Amino acid sequence: MTEKKTFAGVHDHTEDAPHARGRWTGALMHRWPTALGIAVAALAAFDAQDGLEFAELTVLMALVYLGAAALDRRWAAWVMLLAGLPLAFFISSISGIDPSVVLLVAAPVFLVLGVARGQWQRPDGLPLQTAGMLAFGSTALVALYYVYPDLGGKLVGIAILGHAAWDAYHYLRDRVVVRSYAEFCAIMDLLLGAAILFLT
């Protein structure tokens, strides 16, 4: 901290402002996945209706982990998310096909690819991600097709909150996906899941 005496003997702390800004900028740059997760969750929650519109997102999030494990490329999580989002939210308006079905069909493809690449031997990798895909995917399907819409929305909210815990586990273990993705996804899931349960 630097001080400067003025003519009246009053201490001037104005030089501290750039240092404070630098610290805040540094913290924000270091925690950009958290900031991005908050922003995405806020935008998504703003358009939330009954929660069922996020069922595809639940499937996509599980598929991202499965794909990263099958490819054994942690950075692939970001690529798969960016590639999968248009598929998850726009394919139904173009083709009339439920995006959840398309995403669930992609899961066995990644599973076969991962087994062919010898990834089944890693317990935290392909086997765990396959179990996650089954759990989150089946929850999304039940929410969409087998229960009343109000209960379905709550199931989606619970599944997204469950995925926040999934993200936190992978962040702490530093496995399967890069930590920046796990951090982003955990924050987004936590806030969005809570918003869905509050709104439905």
N, C-alpha and C positions, 0 to 999 in steps of 0.2 A: 504494500500500500504506500503510495507516495503522497506527500503533503507539500503545499506551497503556501508560504506566508504572503498575504496581501499587505497593502500599505496600512490597513487598519489593524493588523495583527490577527485577522481572521484566517483560519486555515481553509484552504481551497482543496476539495477532494475531487475536482472534475476529472482529473487524470485517471481516476479509478473506473470511470464509465466504460472506456474501451476494454479494460481488463475483464470487467463483469460481462460485457457483451461477448468477449472471446470465450469465457468459461461457459456461458449459456449456449453459444454456437457449437462449441466443442462437445458439450453434453448432448445437444440435439443431433449432431452428426453421428455421435456414437450410438445413440438410441433411435436412429431413424426407423428401424422396424417397428418399434413401439408407436412412434408418431404415425407411421403409415397404417398400422392396425387400428388405431383410434379413428383416423380419418375414414377408412373404409367401413368400419363398423357404424360410424355415425351416418354416413351416406346410405348404407344399406337399411339401417333402422328407420331412417326418415321415410323410406318407401314401403316399410313393412305393412302387410295387410293381415293375413291370418297365420303367417309363419310357414305355410306350406310352400310358398315360393322359394324358400331356402332349402328345400329337400335336395335339390340337385347339387347345391353347394356342399351339403353334408357328404354326398357320394364323391364329389370331386376332391374334397380334402383328403378322404381316405385313399382315393386313387393316386393322388400325388405321392403319398408315402409309399404305396405299393410300387409305383413306377420307379421312384428313386432307389428303392431297395433292389428291384429287378435289374436295373441298369448299373447298380453299384456306383452311382454318380450323385453325390449329395447335392451339388449345385443344380441338378436336373429338376429339383422341386420347383424352383422359380420358373423354369422354362415350361414345365407341365402346367403350372398354375396359369401362366399367361396364355398358353395355348388352349387350356380347358375352359377358361371363363367364357369366351365367346360361344363355345360349344354348349356349355351348360345353360346359358341364358338366352341364346338366340336361335338354336336349332329348332325348337318347337314352333316358333313363329314362322319359320321358313318351310318346314317339312311336315309339321303336325305330329312328329315323333316325340315321345317323352324323352327329354335329355337324360333322365336317370337311367333309362333302359340302355341308351347308347353308352353311357359311362360304365354301367355294370357289364356290358358286353366287352368293353376294353379291358376289364380286370383280368379275365382268364388269359388274354393275349399277353399281358405283362407277367402273369404267373408262369406261363409256359416259357416265355423268354428268360425269366429269372432262373427257372429250373435248368434250362439248357445252358445257362452261363455258370452253373454251379453255385448259385446263391442260396440254395435251400439249406446249406450246412450252417448258416449263421442264424442262431436262434432269435437275436434281436432284429434281424433283417427280414428276409422274405417270409418265414413262417409267422412271425408276429404281425407283419403288415397284412398278410392274407387273413388272419383272424380279425384284424381291425376292419378290413374291407368287408368281411362278412357281417360283422356287428353293425357298423355304421350304414352299410348298404341295405341290410334287411330292415333296420329301423326306419330308413327313409321310405322303403317300399310299403311297410305297414302303415306309416303315417299318410302316404298318398292314397292307398287303395283299400285298406282294411278297417279303418276306424272313421268316426265322424270327424269332419274338418276341424272342429275346435280342439278335440283331443289330438288330432294329427299335428296341429300347429304346436301344441305343447310338447309332443314327442320330438319334433324337429328341434325345438329350443333345448330340450334336455340332451339330445344327441350332439348339438353344437357345443353345449357346455362340457359334455363328456370329451369331445374332441379337444377342448382347451386343456383338459388334464392330460390327454394324449400328447399334445404339443409340449406341455411343461415337462413331462417325463423325458421326451426326446431331447429337449433343450438341456436338461440337467445331465443326461447321459452323453450328450454330444454325439448322437448316432443317427444314421440313415439320411437325414436332411441337414443342410447347413443351419447353424444356430440362428442366423438372421431370419430364415424362413420360419423356424419353430417359434421364435419370439414374436414375429409379426402375426402368425396364425393364432398363437395362444391369446394374444391381446384382442384380436378381432373376434375370435370365438367367444371369449369370456364376455365381452361387451354385447355382442350381437345375440348370443344365447340368452343373456339376462334380459335384453330388450324384448325379445320374442316372448319370453314367459311373462313379462310385465304387460305386454300389449294384447296377448291372447287370453 
